[in-house]
Amino acid sequence: MKIGVCFKIVPDFEEVPIEEWSGENGPDFTYVKKMYGCFDEAALETALCLKDSCKQSNIDVEAVAVTVGAGDGAVSESLLRGLFAAGFDDVVLLPKRDTFDPEDTARALVDWFKMNPADLIFTGRSTGPNDSGLMPYYLARGLGFPVIGEVISARWDNSVMLSHMGSDQIKAELPCVITVGNSDTPILRLFPLKARMEAQKRAFTDQRRQTEHAENGEWGMRDDKIMIRGEKITDANCQIVDGKEAAAFLMKKISEVK
C-alpha cells in the first residue's frame, strides 16, 4: 500500500502581532519561524501512525510526503529532512506555481499523483488563516477519488479504519483522499539524533525545475536529483556553485600553476 501526504511549510502565524494583520501591506513574515501547517502536521503524523499499524500486521507500506513550492534555506531543509527522520520513505518537492490558489496547487499534485499513484492521500483540513480549505476537494476531483473529511485517526484492522469527527470508525474504500483536522496526534513525532543524522544522507525527489508543455497546457516535470560519479549530490563530497564562483576558482588554480 502506498500512502501520500500533501503538506505545506508556512510561517508560524501565532508569532505575528495582531496589529500587523490590519496593515495595508499585510503582515511581515520575514522574521517569523517556519513550520508545517498545523493541520498538515497532523496529517503527516496520522499517516505515520497508519504506517506503523500496517507494519505491525506485516502489511507492506510506503509513505511519501509531497509539497508544492518549498523554498530553499537551512530552515526549510531541516523541516524537510525531519520527515525522513520521522519515517517517511521519500520527500517530494514540486515546483512553485504562479499562484497559490487551491485549484492551481491541486493541479500540480494531481499531475504528480497520476504519475505516482497512491492508495491513500492525506491532507490537512487547511494550511492557515484565510485558507479556503478547498485544495483537497480539487485534488480529489482531479484524481476521481472520494473524500473523507475531518478524520482524527487511522489504523489498520484488516483494512484501513478511520475515526471520524462525530462518528464511529468507518472503513476507507481505496483509493481516497482524507482530510485531517483536530487529530488525536496533532504533532509530528520526536525522533532520535541517529535518525536525524541518517536523514542527512537522504536525497529529496526535487522536481522544482519545471517545464511547461505549451501544446496541451499541462505541466511536465523531471527528476532533478543531481548525480556526480554515480552518486547523489547529497551523498558526494562536493557542492553546487554558480558560474562566477567556478570561474574564480579556476582562475585561482591557473595563477597557482603559473
N, C-alpha and C positions, 0 to 999 in steps of 0.2 A: 504494500500500500504506500502511496506517496502523498505526503501532506505538504501543502504550500501555505505560507503565511505572508500576507501583504502588510507592510508596516511603513512608517514614515518617521524620520528624525526631525524633531521640532524644537523650538526654544521652550524653556521652562516658563510657561506663561505666568505662573504664580509669582515669579521674581520681578515681573514688570509692575511698577507702581500704578495704582488705579488712575491717577491723573493723566498718565501718558496715553491711555486708551482714547481719551477725548480730544487729543491734539489733531491739528489739521493733517499732519503727515502720518498719523498713526504712531504706534509705539516703536521705540528703538530697541531692536533685539540684539544689537551687536555685542553688548556686554553680558548677555544672558547665557547661562549654560545650556547645552544641548541635551536632549533626552529622547527616548522613544515616546511617541504619542501615548498618552496614558492608557487608552483602550487598546491600542496596538500592542503595548507591552503585555496587557492581559491576554490578548490573542496569542502572542508568542509563547507565553508560559502555558496556556491552556493546551496548545498544540504539543508542547514538550511533555506535558502530563499524559496526553493521549499516547504519544510515542512510547513513554515508559510503560504504560499499561499494556500496549501491544507487545512489547518485548518480553514482558512477564508471561505472556501467553504464547511465546515463540512465534509471533507474527512478524514477518519481515516488513520494516517500515523505514522510509526515508523522509526526512523533514528538511524543507528548503525555505529560507526566508528571502523575500523579494521586496525591493524598494525602488521607487522611481525618483530620480533626481538627487540622490545623496551627494552632498558636497565633499570636496577634499578637505584635508586637515587632520591634525592629530586627534581632535575630539571625536569627529565622525568615525575615523578609523578605529579608535578604541571601542566605540559603541558597536561597530560592525564586527570587530573581532570577538567581542564579548558573546556574540551569538554562536560562533564556533565553540567557544569555551563552554557555553551553556548546553550544547548538544545538537546544534543544527549541522546537517551534513554539507550544506552549501549556503552561501550568501550571494544573492544575485543583485547586481546594481544595474538598473536600466537607465537610459538617457533621460535627462531633464526635458520636459516638454515646454512648448512656447508659453503655455498657460497651465495653471494647476487646478483648473476646474475639474469636477469629479468625472465628467464624461471623458475628457481628454486623458486623464490619468488611467481610468479604467481601460481605455483603448490600448494603451501601452501594455497593460497587464494581460489583456485578452490576447494580444499578439504573442506574448511570451508563453502563456499557458497553452495556447493552441499548438505551439511547437514543443512544449514540455508539459504534457498532461499531468494533472494531479487528481486524486480521488476526492480529496477534501481541500478546500481553500478557506482558511481563517482570515478574518479582517477585524480590526477594531470597529466599534459602532461609529466612531467619528475620530478625528485627529486633533481637534482643538476648537477654540471659540469661533463661532460663525461658520463652522463646517456643516454643510447640509446633511451629511450622512448618507448621501445618495450613491457614492462610489461603489459600495458592494453590490448594489442593485443593478447599476450599469454593467459591472463586471459579470454578474450572473446572467444578465440578458445577452451580453455578447457571447458567452460560452454556452448558453442554452441550459444553464443549471438552475435548479430550485434554490431558494434562500431560506435558511433557518436563522431567525434573528434572536437577539438577547439571550444567547447561550451563556451559562455561568460555569459549566464544567463539561469535560468529555472524558470518556474512558472506554476500554474495550471489554465487552462481555458477550462473546460470540458474534458481536457486530459492534459498530460504533454507537455508543449510547450517549445521549446528550441530556444534560439537565438544563431546563429552560426556565427563564424567569416566570414565576407564577404558575408553573405546571409541573406535572410529574416527568420522569425521564421518558424520552422519546427515542426511537431508533432512526438513525440517519440513513436515508436512501442515497447511496452514492451514484454518481458524483454530486456534490452540492457545495454551495458557498455558505459559510457560517459566520455570523457577526457576533462579537463578544462585547458585552457591556460591563455590568457590575459583576465581575467574575469572582469565583471563590479563590482564585490565585491571581491577584492583580499585579504582582511584582515579579519580574524575571528572577529566577533562582540565583543564589550565590554559587560561585564556583571557585575551586582551589587555585592557588598560584600555578601549580603544574599545568592545569588545563589552560590557563592564560598563556603560559609560555609555549605550549604546543600549538595554540591558536596562531601565534606569530608566524608559524611556518606554513600556514594555510593560505591559499590564493583564492581571492574572490572570483566569481564569474562576472567580470566587469565588461558590460556592454554599453558603456556610456558614450562611446563614439558611435554615432548613428549615421545611417544613410537613408535618404528618402527616395522611394520609388515613385517618381512623378507620374508614371504611366497609369498607376492604379490608386494613387493616394494613400497607400499603405506604408507603414514603417518597417524597414528591414534592418536586422541587427546582426552584428558579427561578434564573435567571442574575441575580446582584445586582451586576453592573458598573454603577456609578452614573454617569449621564450628566449633564453640565452644558453647556447650549448646544450639544448635539450632540457634545460631547467626552467622553472617558472622564475620570473624576476624576483619574487619574494623569497625564493629559496637560494638564489645565487648571491655570491659575494660581490654585488655591484649595485649601481643605482642609475636611474634615468636622469640625464642632464639635457638642457636645451642647447641649441646650436652655438650660442655665444660662449657658453661655458666650455663646450667641446673644443671650439676654436682656440680659446685662451689656453686650454690645457695643452693642445698640440703645439702652439707657438712656444710655450714654455719648454716643452720637451725638445723642440728643434734648437732653441737657443742653448740648451744644456749640451746638446751634441756638438754644436759649434765650439 
